[in-house]
Amino acid sequence: MKPEKIDRQRKKVLGKQIPTPNSIICGTENPSSLHCVFYELEGGEAATTFVADSFHEGHGSMMHGGFIAAVIDEVMGRSINNMEGHPMKPFVTAEMTTTFRRPIVVGKQMYAFGRVIKAEGRRCYATSEIIDEEGMVMAKGSGVYVVVDQAGDDGGETYQGIPVLPLEDGEPKML
């Protein structure tokens, strides 16, 4: 596959989304987590940065494709929270495609960006990419997300969207 580079315009970070404590991607209580922090950007995008370590390795110091797909899924899903006119109902992944462009080497800084490209009825269509520090595309994704009525399996939870927290000192102002 021919290498692809994105000349990305940096965008202002508006706030950060709360993590899911036991998530393998953003879990604060999961020692195997990538510990991604998800940010809402101006223009409706969601973004995160991460560095994979040995927990996330497949073969030969490369990040396992399942973790890559999970980051792509999460950043696309979290972009729904930042879209204009969000219905304040939870969305779940209905369909997702991941294209692996280049190996992600464990220990290297990566950036993931996701955005909703269309909302139609109960469906949202999103795209994303993971890029390295030089803007080289490592993986891309697209997905269809469908609104569900309740957040919990028992139907007892109410959903108010993913709360957005203010940025703390040392967090990125632009991504």
C-alpha angles and dihedrals in degrees: 000000000000113000114255124206127193120210093206124193108225115238133207116265109232099186144312129267122231116257128239102244099223099034118130088221106040104007116144091190097043113089090200093053123117085229092223117181112210120217132194113227131200111268093041101283127136121213143181139178126216146168115209117220134191092289088065097045125122110178132334098008091304124132112253113255092233091062091047091052090047092054090049091049093048096048092048092047092047091051087067089066089058098047121112111257095021106183093220092238125116121261127209130198112263099171135000137181124196125192115197109210104169135001116267107225116219110250097029124118114249135183127208126196130185136181141177110245097183139005117201123171108305093347133087122190116208141178133199146173139199114218135181126231092277093052095254112152110241098174139352133202144187128190149174117227124193128204117240126197101236135029097219132058090238092053090235100112124087120214125222099170124262107309115239118222128201118258119262128218111287096026119121118272093191131030 
